[in-house]
Amino acid sequence: MPTKIEIIYDKIKREIEEIKENHNYNNLSNAFGHFFIKNLFNIDDQQASETLTDGGNDNGIDAIYISNDDEKVINFFQFKFPRDLNTINKGFTEEEITKLESGVREFLSNDKLEEKRWNNDIIDKHREVRELSSYDIKLLLVRFTTSEFEHLENKLKHICTSIKKSTLNECTYSFYAAEEISKLYEARYEKKYPNITISSYTNQIQMFDGDIFKSINIVCSIEELYNSIKDKRNQMFDGNVRYYDSTTEVTKGIKRTLLESPEKFIVLNNGITILTEKVEYNMNGSKFFLTSASIINGAQTVGTILDVFDDLIKNGNDLDKYKNSTILIRILEVKDKENLINEIVNSLNTQTRMFSAYNISNDSRLKEIQQKLNKNDKEPYFLEIKYNEYNTQKYLEKTKKYKKNVITSEKLIQIYVGYYNKNDKASIAKSQSSELLSDSKLINTVLDNMDYKETINIIKLYYRIQKVITMFRGYRNYKKTEIIEYLEIEDSEIDDYQFLTTGDILILYVVGLITETKAEIINNEKSIDKYIKEAIELIQKYIKDNIKVEKRSLSNITKAKNTFKEIKKMFYDKKNI
């Protein structure tokens, strides 16, 4: 019987082989980078593909992702994925680390990168970083290996200390080996919540045992909570409606209390709720053993505790003062009652206006479109409105559709708003798509107006736009000429189309202008290509005539509200001539 590591390796390899084919990557390590970043940051395929910088003149930097934390973080990646299990024990090397260090130092220390030494993707990322007012730095080395890497920790610590000294920006690092990657895979793909043990601070416990659920209230040391979940953080938030957002005023308030008056935490914070399949209690030490535990309320609280304590430990501080600082924890044991679980999760999170696709999983308007689409064998697309829904349906053999054609409800709303420019928020659909999901009025407007046939056409249009972007990536990295033939341009003109890398929503929006948002007329590949080409030429002309690309990041240009506004004006001015 194969070992667990062999099973997960085979699953991940199949996944990244599909990614390699679908996104025109030249090797498995690029596809692995796409897979890893997508799952680590919970972003979609388009966003993941935009992070990759691997290729000629990458100077050891395989990907750059700017995460929107309280302080923006520039994440620099290096990826390696073994071709087969025979090389899985080949570990991280000092040469790889040195190469990444050298590339990052040059990236950070220059106000402009030389085109002869750097590829266009990294040059554009560099321009984007230069436009930021402040940021932290993180180095991530990711390799599917069973080899030890502790002996390299001191080297990375020294590098980060040196980078901080020369830049004054905070700099941290992380290693992701086979064990860490496997945990991430299980959390995202198999929805395996971890088992945890939590000790009560006191012997005073409130318990209610009902017919369909068990509820237990305990008081726990904040330090005890941190130690119980710190190594399982990636696995515990999947059931939570409100994902952790470190930028909110609420989160900043939680952080302030933790640092300035932790003894008051229990009276100033509502605590957290943990859902579990089974809870067992051990009188010795007042310990609770939770099977398949998921935090369903209190993500802001737990996320802040993790961030604050991680920083304290990183800076050499102990957590002793938090031993007697407490937090209220509610444990709910519910077995096989999905509707009840959904009701509990949604009810516990209604105190915020934060909108999530989880909240509309039972919305009749969206479910009607889902049922029509998913049961229509003539259409390849699968609409997923609940987490992990496709994987479950595929496992139960209830769908024959392919994973590459899964579109989430979040993505559907994003492209719908992008095409129709609902409430003048097309640019927001690109720059801050999560903001769309927090606008319940907008979401209700979208769902009220969403027509099944038009929705299918918009999905087809978006997938074709992604295909065009993949063609461009194929030329940029591997000199495949498909995009040259598609756009009917010369090789020498291709640099004028660099905006394609991040221009998906902008192209979608401009097609909406050209078609006057009559989605019914984009009903076949010929018409779709006609409008996409028109949109691309319009955007190319606007950028070439109006923007000094050598001074601005194209990724910022393609999501700027002013770009959408000016192209709209340019289109109607031309139309009225």
FENMOPE-V395257 format. One line per field, one symbol per residue. psi: psi as a letter, one per 40 degrees, with the letter a starting at -180 (. if undefined). Layout:
BEGIN
psi=???
END
This chain:
BEGIN
psi=hiidddddddddddddddddddefieidddddddddddddefiidddddedheiaifefehdihhhigadhihhhhihihhidiedeeehaiidddddddddddddddehehihddeiiddddddddddeeidiiihhhhhhhgieiiedeedddddddddddddddehhhiiihhaddddddddddddefhiihihhhidiehhhhhhadeihhhhihihdddddddedeeddeeedehdhihheeiddddddddddddgdeeddeeieaihhhidhhihhdhefihhhhghhhehfddddddddddddddddeeiiedeedehiihhhhhhhhfgddddddddddeeeeiehiidddedehdddddddddddeheeheihhheihedddddddefeieiideehhidddddddddddefhfffddddddgddddeegdddddddddehhddddddddddddddddddddddddddefhedddddefiideeddefdeddeedddddddddddeffgeeegeidddddddddddddddddddddehgdeeihddddeehddddddddddddddde.
END
